[in-house]
Amino acid sequence: MSRFRPINREIDYLLPPSVQDWLPESHLARYVVEVVEGLDLSKLESVYAGRGSAAYHPAMLLSLLIYGYATGAYSSRKIERASYDSLAFRFIACDQHPDHDTLASFRRRHGEQFAATFVQVLQIARENQVSRFGTVSLDGTKIHANASRHSALSYAHAEKIEAQLKAEVQEMLKLAEAADQSDLPDGVSLPDEIKRREDRLAAIAEAKTKIEARAKERLEREQAEYQAKLDKREAKEKANGKKPGGKPPKPPQVGPRPDDQINLTDEESRIMKVAGGGFEQCYNAQALVDSESMLVMAPHVTQAGNDKEQVVPMLAKLQALPEELNQPEKFLADSGYFSEKNVEACEAARIEPLIAVGRDAHHRHWRERFEEPAASSEPTSPVDKMKHRLKTKAGRAAYGQRKQTVEPVFGIIKSVMGFRQFLLRGLANVQNEWTLVCLAWNLKRMATLRPHSVQNA
């Protein structure tokens, strides 16, 4: 008698006849389908004209993308293959198989609608008492663009190549006019070689024009900052009656700098310093995370490598949310976000800021953990008030939540979900893709918190 189970690939039903029997009740794919099919997708549906053959339903395509990003299948080709190979994808697609062109086109055409879907999912989390959204933490992470840093062209190098190509074109034109062309290597076609260099010159000229336009925008921005610093020094001099110490601010440089770069693959990405050292072609992805549930409340992508200018835009995104979501009590951020303007912006938004002013020393004396700072009786600035709050026991405990909420979110997105590089190009498309990534994370997290939210209800 055989000790093994029989091998029979001629069985009529390899799978249960109903797709509902394919997955356990607690499976993430079921939860994604349940949530997405309960959303208001009327704007997405209205885009379809109704002509031609019947289209795949937007709810099904959106569910496939969300589940794909939640499980590390970002490529439309991988999702198409998974609709054949994976029971979870088969369940979402109702045993249909949208091709990769359909999925890629849906992601590209309807990316702006992901933001509205994102907000609806947050409202579901609020209704299900997943979180009270009382404290939020802001942080950013560099994510590789769909472009190589070796495709970047600096202004100085562009001018060098431009001069070289122009000299080669002139040399070839002279050879073309000469009667004796015996010196030409075999197989050389002068018209083709000249055209190839002229095409490269046109591309370089276009790249230089874009770099010069960026330099002009930067000059306007830096000129305003320079004038503000001069006005501040002048006001201080009038108030004190003596000249302020220190060197006066330097005026901004006019025109492009030699190291100003543009990437020929994705011109809207930027060279940024990455963790672990080195520089890569990246975007700076920001996330405002709820400290209680670890749900992302506001995703954002910027071309700036520095985080200091991101507080005001993120506060604006927060205030644009529906009323039940847009008024947390505390705002946590590390020292990379600290500035007087950012503290005042939080105060103006009626949110208590807890932004680190600098790095704390390691191995401080144990008594400092239990000490309270002396109360200040004199009126102080918003920055001084925040510094005092950060020294209190309550302030230290609240700020301590920051790195255990927002940083794990980035760690899971990059290491567990495997998202380390954008597939799309261009700032607007990358913003839509980052919203989709955060949407996938939120549903993945809500599926985990669901039993706890039911118990707490």
PyMOL commands that set and color helices and strands:
alter all, ss='L'
color gray80, all
select helices_A, chain A and resi 19-21+28-36+42-46+58-71+76-85+87-92+100-109+111-127+149-151+155-177+190-240+308-319+335-337+340-348+366-370+382-391+393-399+406-416+427-456
alter helices_A, ss='H'
color red, helices_A
select strands_A, chain A and resi 135-144+152-154+261-263+270-273+279-290+296-302+330-333+352-355
alter strands_A, ss='S'
color yellow, strands_A
deselect
rebuild
show_as cartoon
